[in-house]
């Protein structure tokens, strides 16, 4: 239960600050900007990973949990519990954002729900989210999961992935890389446009990262 609560709190913080930064950007007519939104996501994730790493492993993301489960590092029952509490944390965050922000700030951006940019089709959206999530999971495996990795730097390194992913992919797909990050705000705001992108892309990217990292970290060199 302690691990489940840690996952709820970490995901809550991530969605509250991340989606909240987009609502604040709307409220201030662009005062936060893409860099500010990227920094908000990166910093909150870095801090919460460091705070909860030794309680739950700091997943805060169904795609991360699926990746760790695929490596058989957690049982299926634990993975399901993590995902449920991650989604619950995201929903609570979205509800509080509705309470805090005026309607004319959050309604235009659907509470910070990620959306596809101009000329980005469903298939392209899945591709972009898969690539961005690949980088995220690859960094997680190399810093936080691999016993040889620098765990003390994992929060910082993983947060930086969010920073560069959002700077590049934010205008394209919203750079969610996290089904819970999309689900909570979408559920409360009704912003379901192309929502499946934010499940398919991150899950595909996470499993691909597991495959590639497992191969290069255990495969024999020629």
Phi, psi and omega in degrees: 000323178299319179294320179296318179295322177298319178295320178296312183296316181296316179292321176303311181299317182297314181286320181300313181282316182294303178294325179297326178295327177289321176296320178295322176299319177294317181298324183262014179055048177093015182292337180273312178077170182300317180297318180296318178296317179296318180294320179301313178297315185294316184290315181295321179293318179302313183293314183291326175298314180296324183287326189246004186305318186266010174257309184233351188093354175056060176283300179056023189195119179304328179293323177293315180299318178297320178297314180294322177296320181296336176274001180063032178267345171221147179287163182300322180297318178294318180299316179297317178298317178302312184296318179299315182287330174295314179296321178296318177299320179293322179293315179300318178300315181296320178299316180292326177296324177296321180291321187281315186268146174292154183304321184287353175267316186268333183296318180297334182249012179049047178061027181081016176298130178296141180226158178284138179283176178303136177067012176263110180282172178303313182296318178295322178299315178299317180298313181297313180296324179294317181293314180298319179291327176305312179299317181297309182293322179301317179293321179297315180297319184284335183252320188256335186257313180297125180303335181274355184282161180278082186301329181296336182258005187298315180301315180297312182295317181293321177299322179296328177299316178300321181300307183285331176295316182289323178299324180274312190262350181306311180290345183271310184227356190091348178049059181286307181058017190199108180304324180293322179300326178276324189291312183303303178298324179294318181297316185279327183266343184082014182271076186266008184303122178053035186298328182298335176305322188275003168252311183296310183301306180298321181291317177299313181297322181292317181291325177294320179297319178300315181298311183293314182294319179298322181292311186283340181270344180238344182289152180281143176280148178290000000 
